[in-house]
Structures are given as structure tokens and as C-alpha cells.
Amino acid sequence: MKDQEIASELQTLRAQLKQLEQDRLQHKEAASKPSEVANAQASLAAQESPRESVEDWVSGLEDLDTAHVLERIKDVTSDWFVDINDDLKDVRPATLLLLFGFGVLVGRLTS
């Protein structure tokens, strides 16, 4: 009687495993379809001539507002310099001199 229970349990587990494998394959097929669309779009983009893509890029540059770009660069770099300044306040001067010396040495050796 116990062997029959084990055999029926094995049959149930096999059926569940087969169902899980089928679900996994369906999920994998569904996931691969968007990538096929992306591959088709990439192949169409590759067929464009490089000259056209460069001309599109240059025409996009004409629409940029240089004042806005410079202001954005200023904001980003000022935050970066403030962070560096805060980090350097916590470092001992001897460590900074040592690092500077190593930088000079490496620069001399690599040039």
C-alpha cells in the first residue's frame, strides 16, 4: 500500500514538473518576441547611411540652447566640486602630499 502511494506521488510530481517546463518554455518564447522586434528595428537602423545619422545629429545640435547647456554643466560641476571639497576636508594633509607625490612619480615614469 505504501509503494502505491509513493508511485502515485511520483506520478503527480512528474506531471507538475512537465507543466512547469511547458510554462517556462511559453514564458521564454513570449520574452523572445520583443527582442525579435528590437532586432528588426536595429537592422533597419543599420541600413541607414552613416551620413544621414550624422546629419540628424548635427541638426539636433542646432536646436540646443547653449546657455541652458552651460548652466546645466555649471550646476553639475559645482555639486561635484562641493563633494570633493567635503571629502578633502576629512583627509590628512600628509596623505594628500603623498598621493600628489605618487601622481608626479607615475607621470614622470609613463611619459
C-alpha positions in Angstrom: 0.0 0.0 0.0 2.8 2.4 0.8 4.5 1.7 -2.5 1.4 2.6 -4.4 1.2 5.9 -2.5 4.8 6.7 -3.4 4.2 5.7 -7.0 1.1 8.0 -7.3 3.0 10.8 -5.6 5.9 10.4 -8.2 3.3 10.5 -11.0 1.8 13.7 -9.6 5.3 15.3 -9.3 6.2 14.3 -12.8 3.0 15.8 -14.1 3.7 19.0 -12.2 7.3 19.1 -13.5 6.1 18.7 -17.0 3.6 21.5 -16.6 6.3 23.8 -15.1 8.6 23.1 -18.1 5.9 23.9 -20.5 5.1 27.1 -18.7 8.8 28.0 -18.7 9.1 27.4 -22.5 6.0 29.5 -23.1 7.4 32.3 -21.0 10.7 32.1 -22.8 9.0 32.3 -26.2 6.9 35.3 -25.1 10.0 37.1 -23.8 11.9 36.5 -27.0 9.3 38.1 -29.3 10.0 41.7 -28.1 13.7 41.1 -28.7 12.9 40.0 -32.3 11.1 43.3 -32.8 14.1 45.2 -31.4 16.5 43.2 -33.6 14.4 44.1 -36.7 14.5 47.8 -35.7 18.2 47.6 -35.2 18.7 46.1 -38.6 16.6 48.9 -40.1 18.7 51.4 -38.3 21.9 49.8 -39.5 20.7 50.1 -43.1 20.6 53.9 -42.7 23.7 55.5 -44.1 26.2 57.0 -41.5 26.0 60.3 -43.3 22.2 60.5 -42.6 22.7 59.7 -38.9 25.5 62.3 -38.6 23.3 64.9 -40.4 20.4 64.1 -38.0 22.8 64.5 -35.0 24.1 67.8 -36.3 20.6 69.1 -37.0 19.8 68.2 -33.4 22.7 70.3 -32.2 21.3 73.4 -33.9 18.2 73.2 -31.6 20.3 73.2 -28.4 20.2 76.3 -26.2 23.9 76.9 -25.3 23.0 79.0 -22.3 20.9 76.2 -20.9 23.7 73.6 -21.5 26.3 75.8 -19.9 24.0 76.4 -16.9 23.5 72.6 -16.5 27.2 71.9 -16.7 27.8 74.6 -14.1 25.3 73.1 -11.8 26.6 69.5 -12.1 30.3 70.5 -11.7 29.6 72.8 -8.8 27.9 69.9 -6.9 30.9 67.7 -7.8 33.4 70.2 -6.6 31.5 70.7 -3.3 31.5 67.0 -2.8 35.2 66.8 -3.5 35.9 69.7 -1.1 33.9 68.0 1.6 35.8 64.7 1.1 39.2 66.5 1.1 38.4 68.2 4.4 38.5 64.8 6.2 41.8 63.7 4.7 45.1 64.4 6.5 47.5 66.8 4.6 50.3 64.3 4.7 48.2 61.8 2.8 47.4 64.4 0.2 51.0 65.2 -0.3 51.9 61.5 -0.5 49.2 61.0 -3.2 50.4 64.1 -5.1 54.0 62.8 -5.0 52.9 59.4 -6.3 51.0 61.1 -9.1 54.1 63.1 -10.1 56.2 60.0 -10.0 53.8 57.9 -12.1 53.5 60.8 -14.6 57.3 61.0 -14.9 57.6 57.2 -15.4 54.9 57.0 -18.0 55.9 59.9 -20.2 
